[in-house]
């Protein structure tokens, strides 16, 4: 696959950090969202002592005496989990495979953030905006306009911009390459319900995830400082076509309090989504009294477009009240591949591609191209189906 990067790409003063990120990539993947803490290890041990209930249909909970009743919500699937230990406090149809809409962008960010330093500037080419599905949410990326990578990430997290996703995917190896790397990332995290065909979450036949997998992605994202910062940003400025800028606001109403939805105290953020096939989906995280919970809600069946926020609110309230009065029904770590005993293999340094152009910024462009090709090693044969369904993304 040929990756064409503009010679107008320039870098921040720490451009050489790209090579370091590439060299450390395998180690970062091993740590991200993992069970490195003692609390996570204890949670896995506790989960192994009692069988997981997460493969069962219906609502699953193990209440102790005095535990509050689980709220009755209409979502087809949901999960309430402790972000620190990975313990799942309660769930409904945790592994039911459903279209994820833009909550799949959590996995996109986990996959691509580590290889694209925020300070790099890139001038967008027309081909990078080709193939965006009709009805997609857009932040307003324009060809021949130069953006920082951080601008594009604000467009992804705040406005759910599929145009920003397309440009970032192009810079990290291409659309199909990115989908395949996302698939590999999901498997590495123990998220086996997810099938990635369109990295932006656009409705595509066969593309699915689950409340369990999305909770895994949300938990992993909180361990990435950049991810956590972007997903909790309420407002930002985005470069305009004419050289100015305009305000963009996060569409996660539980974070912002927009449209009559009360903001949730202690909400950290993460990602919301909507498509005609997926309905409304939401991954939320909140912190209270030293405890952080991750809640996934997929496709509420009653109420309007804001029901997803109210059902997430009910589940968060229940989780904070019930956390010390229920036993775990499973763990977000239970499907992760356990490390083999013995010394860890030495990290493999990815090759850096020769630059497409030489001239101002050619070294930086070569490093970014190398980052894309580094991720492309696992993916060459991914096949994407045509994206025909309308995406009415928020």
C-alpha positions as CSV (number, residue, x, y, z in Angstrom):
1,X,0.0,0.0,0.0
2,X,1.3,3.4,-0.9
3,X,1.1,6.2,1.7
4,X,1.4,9.7,0.2
5,X,2.1,12.4,2.7
6,X,2.4,16.1,1.8
7,X,5.9,17.7,2.1
8,X,4.1,20.4,4.0
9,X,4.0,18.2,7.0
10,X,6.0,19.9,9.8
11,X,6.8,18.8,13.2
12,X,7.0,20.2,16.7
13,X,10.4,20.7,18.3
14,X,10.3,17.1,19.6
15,X,9.9,15.4,16.2
16,X,12.5,12.8,17.1
17,X,10.0,11.5,19.8
18,X,8.2,9.7,16.9
19,X,11.0,7.2,16.6
20,X,11.0,6.7,20.3
21,X,7.2,6.1,20.3
22,X,7.7,3.5,17.5
23,X,10.4,1.7,19.4
24,X,8.3,1.6,22.6
25,X,5.1,0.7,20.8
26,X,4.9,-3.0,21.8
27,X,5.6,-2.1,25.5
28,X,2.9,0.6,25.5
29,X,0.4,-1.9,24.1
30,X,1.3,-4.4,26.8
31,X,0.7,-1.8,29.6
32,X,-2.3,0.0,28.2
33,X,-5.6,-0.9,29.9
34,X,-3.9,-4.0,31.4
35,X,-3.9,-5.5,34.9
36,X,-0.6,-4.1,36.0
37,X,-1.9,-2.8,39.3
38,X,-2.3,-5.1,42.4
39,X,-6.0,-4.2,42.4
40,X,-6.6,-5.6,38.9
41,X,-4.7,-8.8,39.9
42,X,-6.9,-9.2,42.9
43,X,-10.0,-8.6,40.7
44,X,-8.9,-11.3,38.3
45,X,-8.3,-13.8,41.2
46,X,-11.7,-13.0,42.7
47,X,-13.3,-13.5,39.3
48,X,-11.6,-16.9,38.9
49,X,-12.9,-18.0,42.2
50,X,-16.5,-17.7,41.1
51,X,-17.6,-18.4,37.5
52,X,-18.3,-15.4,35.3
53,X,-21.9,-14.7,34.6
54,X,-21.2,-12.4,31.6
55,X,-21.9,-14.9,28.9
56,X,-25.5,-15.3,30.2
57,X,-28.4,-13.4,28.8
58,X,-30.5,-11.0,30.9
59,X,-29.4,-9.0,33.8
60,X,-26.7,-10.4,36.0
61,X,-25.8,-9.3,39.5
62,X,-24.6,-10.9,42.8
63,X,-26.1,-8.7,45.5
64,X,-25.2,-9.0,49.2
65,X,-27.5,-8.1,52.0
66,X,-28.6,-4.4,51.7
67,X,-27.6,-4.0,48.1
68,X,-29.8,-1.5,46.2
69,X,-31.9,-3.0,43.4
70,X,-30.5,-2.7,39.9
71,X,-32.4,-0.1,37.9
72,X,-34.7,-1.3,35.2
73,X,-33.4,0.4,32.0
74,X,-34.5,-0.2,28.4
75,X,-31.1,-0.6,26.8
76,X,-30.5,-3.8,24.9
77,X,-27.2,-4.2,26.6
78,X,-25.2,-2.5,29.4
79,X,-22.3,-2.9,31.7
80,X,-21.3,-1.3,35.0
81,X,-17.6,-1.9,35.9
82,X,-14.9,-0.6,38.3
83,X,-12.3,1.0,36.1
84,X,-9.5,0.4,38.6
85,X,-10.0,-3.3,39.3
86,X,-11.9,-4.3,36.2
87,X,-14.6,-6.0,38.2
88,X,-18.0,-6.0,36.5
89,X,-20.6,-5.0,39.2
90,X,-23.6,-5.9,37.0
91,X,-24.5,-6.3,33.4
92,X,-27.2,-7.1,30.9
93,X,-26.4,-9.1,27.8
94,X,-22.8,-8.0,28.1
95,X,-21.6,-9.9,25.1
96,X,-24.5,-9.3,22.8
97,X,-23.1,-8.2,19.4
98,X,-24.6,-4.9,18.3
99,X,-23.6,-2.0,16.0
100,X,-21.5,0.4,18.1
101,X,-21.8,3.7,16.1
102,X,-19.2,6.3,17.1
103,X,-18.4,4.6,20.4
104,X,-16.1,2.5,18.1
105,X,-13.9,5.7,17.9
106,X,-12.7,4.7,21.4
107,X,-10.9,1.8,19.8
108,X,-9.7,4.0,16.9
109,X,-8.1,6.4,19.4
110,X,-6.5,3.6,21.4
111,X,-5.0,2.3,18.2
112,X,-3.8,5.5,16.5
113,X,-3.1,8.0,19.3
114,X,0.3,6.4,20.2
115,X,1.8,6.8,16.8
116,X,0.7,10.4,15.9
117,X,2.3,13.1,18.1
118,X,-0.2,15.9,18.8
119,X,2.1,18.7,17.7
120,X,2.7,17.6,14.2
121,X,1.1,19.8,11.5
122,X,-0.4,18.3,8.4
123,X,-2.0,19.8,5.3
124,X,-5.0,17.8,4.1
125,X,-5.2,16.4,0.6
126,X,-8.4,15.9,-1.3
127,X,-7.9,12.1,-1.4
128,X,-7.9,11.9,2.4
129,X,-11.5,13.1,2.6
130,X,-12.7,10.7,-0.1
131,X,-15.2,7.9,0.8
132,X,-16.9,9.5,3.8
133,X,-20.3,8.0,4.2
134,X,-23.4,10.1,3.4
135,X,-25.0,11.6,6.5
136,X,-21.7,11.3,8.5
137,X,-21.0,13.7,11.3
138,X,-18.4,16.2,10.3
139,X,-16.2,18.7,12.1
140,X,-15.3,20.7,9.0
141,X,-11.9,19.4,7.9
142,X,-11.0,21.2,4.6
143,X,-8.5,20.2,1.9
144,X,-5.4,22.4,1.5
145,X,-5.9,23.5,5.2
146,X,-3.1,22.8,7.7
147,X,-4.1,21.3,11.0
148,X,-2.3,20.1,14.1
149,X,-2.9,16.5,15.0
150,X,-4.4,17.7,18.2
151,X,-7.0,19.7,16.2
152,X,-8.1,16.6,14.4
153,X,-8.4,14.6,17.7
154,X,-10.6,17.4,19.1
155,X,-12.7,16.9,16.0
156,X,-13.0,13.2,16.7
157,X,-13.8,13.3,20.4
158,X,-15.9,16.5,20.5
159,X,-17.8,16.5,17.2
160,X,-17.4,12.8,16.3
161,X,-16.0,14.0,13.0
162,X,-15.7,11.2,10.5
163,X,-13.7,13.6,8.3
164,X,-11.1,13.9,11.0
165,X,-11.1,10.1,11.4
166,X,-10.4,9.7,7.7
167,X,-7.4,12.0,7.8
168,X,-5.9,10.4,10.9
169,X,-6.4,7.0,9.4
170,X,-4.7,8.0,6.2
171,X,-1.7,9.3,8.3
172,X,-1.5,6.0,10.2
173,X,-1.3,3.7,7.3
174,X,-4.6,3.9,5.4
175,X,-8.3,3.0,5.9
176,X,-8.0,-0.8,5.7
177,X,-4.7,-0.9,7.5
178,X,-6.2,1.1,10.4
179,X,-9.3,-1.2,10.5
180,X,-7.0,-4.3,10.7
181,X,-4.8,-2.7,13.4
182,X,-7.9,-1.8,15.4
183,X,-9.1,-5.4,15.1
184,X,-5.7,-6.6,16.4
185,X,-5.8,-4.1,19.3
186,X,-9.3,-5.3,20.3
187,X,-8.1,-8.9,20.4
188,X,-5.0,-7.9,22.5
189,X,-7.3,-6.3,25.0
190,X,-9.6,-9.3,25.3
191,X,-12.4,-7.7,23.3
192,X,-13.5,-10.6,21.1
193,X,-17.0,-9.5,20.2
194,X,-15.8,-6.6,18.1
195,X,-15.5,-6.7,14.3
196,X,-14.0,-3.6,12.7
197,X,-14.9,-2.7,9.1
198,X,-15.2,1.1,9.2
199,X,-12.9,2.8,11.7
200,X,-15.2,5.8,12.2
201,X,-18.1,3.6,13.4
202,X,-20.2,4.2,10.3
203,X,-23.0,1.6,9.8
204,X,-21.5,-1.2,7.8
205,X,-22.9,-4.7,7.4
206,X,-21.1,-7.0,9.8
207,X,-19.5,-4.4,12.0
208,X,-20.3,-5.0,15.7
209,X,-19.1,-4.6,19.2
210,X,-20.6,-5.2,22.6
211,X,-21.2,-3.5,25.9
212,X,-18.4,-5.6,27.4
213,X,-15.9,-4.7,24.7
214,X,-16.8,-1.0,24.8
215,X,-16.2,-1.0,28.5
216,X,-12.8,-2.6,27.9
217,X,-12.0,0.2,25.4
218,X,-13.2,2.9,27.8
219,X,-11.2,1.6,30.7
220,X,-8.1,1.3,28.6
221,X,-8.6,4.9,27.3
222,X,-8.6,6.3,30.8
223,X,-5.1,5.0,31.2
224,X,-3.9,7.1,28.3
225,X,-3.4,10.7,29.4
226,X,-4.1,12.1,25.9
227,X,-7.3,10.0,25.5
228,X,-8.5,11.1,28.9
229,X,-7.9,14.7,28.2
230,X,-9.6,14.7,24.8
231,X,-12.6,12.7,26.0
232,X,-13.2,15.1,28.9
233,X,-12.8,18.3,26.9
234,X,-16.0,20.3,26.8
235,X,-15.1,23.0,24.2
236,X,-12.2,23.7,21.8
237,X,-11.4,25.9,18.9
238,X,-11.2,24.3,15.4
239,X,-9.4,25.8,12.4
240,X,-11.7,27.3,9.8
241,X,-11.3,27.3,6.1
242,X,-10.6,31.0,5.9
243,X,-7.7,30.9,8.4
244,X,-9.7,31.7,11.5
245,X,-11.2,29.3,13.9
246,X,-14.6,28.4,15.4
247,X,-15.8,26.9,18.6
248,X,-16.8,23.2,18.8
249,X,-18.6,21.6,21.8
250,X,-18.6,18.1,23.0
251,X,-21.8,16.3,22.0
252,X,-21.8,14.1,25.1
253,X,-24.6,15.8,27.0
254,X,-23.9,13.9,30.2
255,X,-20.5,15.8,30.2
256,X,-21.7,19.2,29.0
257,X,-25.3,19.5,30.3
258,X,-26.6,20.6,26.9
259,X,-30.1,20.3,25.6
260,X,-31.7,20.0,29.1
261,X,-29.6,17.0,30.2
262,X,-28.2,17.6,33.6
263,X,-24.4,17.1,33.7
264,X,-23.3,14.1,35.9
265,X,-21.1,15.1,38.9
266,X,-17.6,13.7,38.6
267,X,-18.1,12.7,34.9
268,X,-14.7,12.1,33.2
269,X,-16.3,11.7,29.7
270,X,-15.5,9.2,27.0
271,X,-17.7,8.8,23.9
272,X,-21.3,8.9,22.7
273,X,-22.7,7.9,19.3
274,X,-25.7,7.4,17.1
275,X,-26.5,5.8,13.8
276,X,-29.8,4.6,12.3
277,X,-28.7,0.9,12.8
278,X,-27.1,1.2,16.2
279,X,-29.5,3.6,17.9
280,X,-28.0,5.7,20.7
281,X,-24.8,4.3,22.3
282,X,-22.7,5.7,25.1
283,X,-19.5,4.8,27.1
284,X,-19.2,7.0,30.2
285,X,-16.8,7.2,33.1
286,X,-17.2,9.0,36.4
287,X,-15.2,9.4,39.6
288,X,-16.7,9.7,43.1
289,X,-15.1,9.1,46.6
290,X,-11.9,7.7,45.1
291,X,-13.7,5.1,42.9
292,X,-14.0,5.3,39.1
293,X,-16.7,3.5,37.2
294,X,-17.2,2.8,33.5
295,X,-20.7,2.3,32.2
296,X,-21.7,1.3,28.7
297,X,-25.3,1.7,27.4
298,X,-26.3,0.4,24.0
299,X,-29.5,1.2,22.2
300,X,-32.3,2.1,24.7
301,X,-35.7,1.0,23.4
302,X,-37.8,3.7,25.0
303,X,-37.8,7.4,25.2
304,X,-36.1,10.0,22.9
305,X,-32.6,10.6,21.9
306,X,-31.4,11.6,25.4
307,X,-32.6,8.4,27.1
308,X,-29.2,7.0,26.7
309,X,-27.8,9.7,29.1
310,X,-30.5,9.2,31.7
311,X,-30.1,5.4,31.7
312,X,-26.3,5.8,32.0
313,X,-27.0,8.2,34.9
314,X,-29.2,5.6,36.7
315,X,-26.5,2.9,36.2
316,X,-23.7,5.2,37.5
317,X,-25.8,6.1,40.6
318,X,-26.5,2.5,41.3
319,X,-22.8,1.5,40.8
320,X,-21.5,4.0,43.2
321,X,-24.1,3.0,45.8
322,X,-23.8,-0.7,45.3
323,X,-20.0,-1.1,44.7
324,X,-19.2,-2.4,48.2
325,X,-22.4,-4.4,48.5
326,X,-22.2,-6.7,45.4
327,X,-19.9,-9.4,44.3
328,X,-18.4,-9.2,40.8
329,X,-20.2,-11.1,38.0
330,X,-17.1,-11.1,35.9
331,X,-14.0,-9.0,35.0
332,X,-13.0,-6.8,32.1
333,X,-9.7,-8.7,32.1
334,X,-11.1,-12.2,31.9
335,X,-10.6,-12.6,28.2
336,X,-7.2,-11.0,27.9
337,X,-4.3,-13.2,26.9
338,X,-2.3,-14.0,30.0
339,X,1.4,-13.4,29.7
340,X,3.5,-16.5,29.3
341,X,5.9,-17.3,32.1
342,X,9.6,-16.5,31.5
343,X,11.5,-13.5,30.2
344,X,9.6,-11.1,27.9
345,X,10.8,-11.0,24.3
346,X,12.8,-8.0,23.3
347,X,10.7,-5.2,21.6
348,X,10.9,-5.1,17.8
349,X,11.7,-1.8,16.4
350,X,9.5,-1.0,13.3
351,X,11.2,0.1,10.1
352,X,10.9,3.7,9.1
353,X,9.9,4.3,5.5
354,X,11.9,6.5,3.2
355,X,10.1,9.9,2.7
356,X,7.9,10.4,-0.3
357,X,9.3,14.0,-0.8
358,X,12.6,15.6,0.1
359,X,12.7,19.2,1.0
360,X,11.3,21.2,4.0
361,X,9.8,18.8,6.5
362,X,10.8,15.6,4.6
363,X,12.3,14.0,7.7
364,X,9.2,14.5,9.7
365,X,7.0,13.2,6.9
366,X,9.2,10.1,6.7
367,X,8.8,9.5,10.4
368,X,5.0,9.8,10.3
369,X,4.9,7.5,7.2
370,X,7.0,5.0,9.2
371,X,4.5,5.1,12.0
372,X,1.8,4.2,9.7
373,X,3.7,1.3,8.1
374,X,4.8,0.1,11.6
375,X,1.1,-0.5,12.4
376,X,0.4,-1.9,8.9
377,X,2.5,-5.0,9.5
378,X,-0.4,-6.9,11.1
379,X,-3.0,-6.0,8.6
380,X,-2.4,-6.2,4.9
381,X,-5.4,-8.4,4.0
382,X,-8.3,-6.7,5.8
383,X,-11.3,-6.3,3.5
384,X,-13.9,-3.6,4.0
385,X,-17.5,-3.9,2.7
386,X,-19.1,-0.9,1.0
387,X,-20.6,1.6,3.5
388,X,-24.1,2.1,2.2
389,X,-26.1,2.7,5.4
390,X,-26.9,6.3,6.3
391,X,-25.0,7.5,9.4
392,X,-27.0,10.1,11.2
393,X,-24.2,10.7,13.7
394,X,-24.6,13.3,16.4
